Amino acid sequence: MEDQEWIAGKHSLLEALRAGRTINKIWVAEGAQKHLTQPIVMEAKNRGIIVQFVDKRKLDQMAPGLQHQGVVAQAAPYAYVEVEDLLARAAERGEAPFLLVLDEIEDPHNLGSILRTAECTGVHGVIIPKRRSAAVTATVSKTSAGAVEYVPVARVTNLVQTMEQLKEGGVWVVGTDVAAKDEIYSGSSGNIFTGPVAIVIGNENKGMGRLVRETCDVLLKLPMNGQLNSLNASVAAGVVMYEVLRRRRAEG
């Protein structure tokens, strides 16, 4: 099944169609509500994609565990990009690169949520490792509410090596770590966020790996007032992304 991927749900599928994703075929449940399926059928017709109406149970079999809302599509596999492409995207927009490096985020729902916030905050791209990391799957696509079609993801063999290359290219690599001395709201981090920056988010349970942590230029933590000392990874990532956006807006 590596050579294909399932996309389920009206929103995810419409975003994939509009983003020009290669869709091979679409299946629609016979009794599905017209207002859900009509826009998809129209869009598919315009693009010459085959639509087949089938019994809802067939969809349940094709996309087990996915909330498909009566529509399932078979797509070409997710197209990962190169790290250079992410930097080129920033250059095209005339903006300082703003990247996200995810060190072994394992939960596809977390990855999907992170991609959704990344799209909202102007992140130019996300870097994930090939091993021990959630890949971009149908669940990720669904959780990201279509954002996965707009935020490019690069998949690299060696995260530390990639971080070193970013540093050589003038990008500041900032790790988030509960044990860091400085907070993201401290004045010192201000100019870091407005220049070329890559934010590193660690694994849900272990945080960043030792080598990844040691490769960061700066370590920052989120202020914690409560008793729990760790936020959900996607929430933590979201807070940092919005802080970068805020600083960049303030700089104009």
KAVEN-V439027 format. One record per residue. N is the residue number from 1. SS is DSSP state (H for helix, E for strand, - for the rest). PHI is phi in whole degrees, 0 to 359 (999 if undefined). Layout:
[[N/SS/PHI] [N/SS/PHI]]
//
This chain:
[[1/-/999] [2/-/297] [3/-/274] [4/E/210] [5/E/212] [6/E/259] [7/E/242] [8/E/233] [9/-/97] [10/H/302] [11/H/295] [12/H/300] [13/H/290] [14/H/298] [15/H/298] [16/H/297] [17/H/297] [18/H/292] [19/-/277] [20/-/80] [21/-/296] [22/-/283] [23/E/255] [24/E/276] [25/E/199] [26/E/235] [27/E/246] [28/E/237] [29/E/290] [30/-/302] [31/-/267] [32/-/295] [33/-/295] [34/H/303] [35/H/294] [36/H/278] [37/H/267] [38/H/307] [39/H/301] [40/H/288] [41/H/299] [42/H/298] [43/H/299] [44/H/296] [45/H/301] [46/H/301] [47/-/259] [48/-/68] [49/-/265] [50/E/292] [51/E/242] [52/E/241] [53/E/268] [54/E/225] [55/-/294] [56/H/304] [57/H/297] [58/H/295] [59/H/294] [60/H/301] [61/H/288] [62/H/291] [63/-/236] [64/-/297] [65/-/81] [66/-/256] [67/-/283] [68/-/270] [69/-/54] [70/-/90] [71/E/224] [72/E/225] [73/E/229] [74/E/254] [75/E/241] [76/E/295] [77/-/300] [78/-/302] [79/-/267] [80/-/286] [81/E/243] [82/-/266] [83/H/301] [84/H/303] [85/H/297] [86/H/293] [87/H/291] [88/H/296] [89/H/296] [90/H/296] [91/H/299] [92/H/302] [93/-/273] [94/-/66] [95/-/242] [96/-/292] [97/-/306] [98/E/228] [99/E/242] [100/E/236] [101/E/246] [102/E/254] [103/-/272] [104/-/62] [105/-/287] [106/-/262] [107/-/273] [108/H/302] [109/H/292] [110/H/296] [111/H/299] [112/H/299] [113/H/296] [114/H/297] [115/H/296] [116/H/295] [117/H/292] [118/H/301] [119/H/294] [120/H/288] [121/H/255] [122/-/81] [123/-/294] [124/-/279] [125/E/175] [126/E/238] [127/E/245] [128/E/232] [129/E/278] [130/-/290] [131/-/257] [132/-/51] [133/-/216] [134/-/298] [135/-/265] [136/-/279] [137/-/242] [138/H/302] [139/H/295] [140/H/298] [141/H/301] [142/H/295] [143/H/293] [144/-/280] [145/-/53] [146/-/90] [147/H/298] [148/H/301] [149/H/282] [150/-/244] [151/-/254] [152/-/292] [153/E/240] [154/E/255] [155/E/245] [156/E/243] [157/-/285] [158/-/230] [159/H/296] [160/H/297] [161/H/299] [162/H/297] [163/H/297] [164/H/299] [165/H/296] [166/H/298] [167/H/298] [168/H/299] [169/-/275] [170/-/89] [171/-/267] [172/E/281] [173/E/256] [174/E/247] [175/E/265] [176/E/256] [177/-/211] [178/-/299] [179/-/268] [180/-/293] [181/-/280] [182/E/270] [183/E/266] [184/-/295] [185/-/270] [186/-/287] [187/H/304] [188/H/298] [189/H/276] [190/H/306] [191/H/288] [192/H/295] [193/H/291] [194/H/275] [195/-/268] [196/-/297] [197/E/219] [198/E/236] [199/E/264] [200/E/257] [201/E/248] [202/-/275] [203/E/302] [204/-/307] [205/-/252] [206/-/268] [207/E/76] [208/-/284] [209/-/292] [210/H/302] [211/H/294] [212/H/297] [213/H/299] [214/H/292] [215/H/276] [216/-/295] [217/-/286] [218/E/220] [219/E/244] [220/E/230] [221/E/237] [222/-/272] [223/-/296] [224/-/238] [225/-/264] [226/-/274] [227/-/274] [228/-/283] [229/-/258] [230/-/223] [231/-/273] [232/-/305] [233/H/304] [234/H/286] [235/H/291] [236/H/302] [237/H/301] [238/H/297] [239/H/298] [240/H/292] [241/H/301] [242/H/291] [243/H/292] [244/H/298] [245/H/301] [246/H/298] [247/H/297] [248/H/293] [249/H/297] [250/H/298] [251/H/286] [252/-/78]]
//
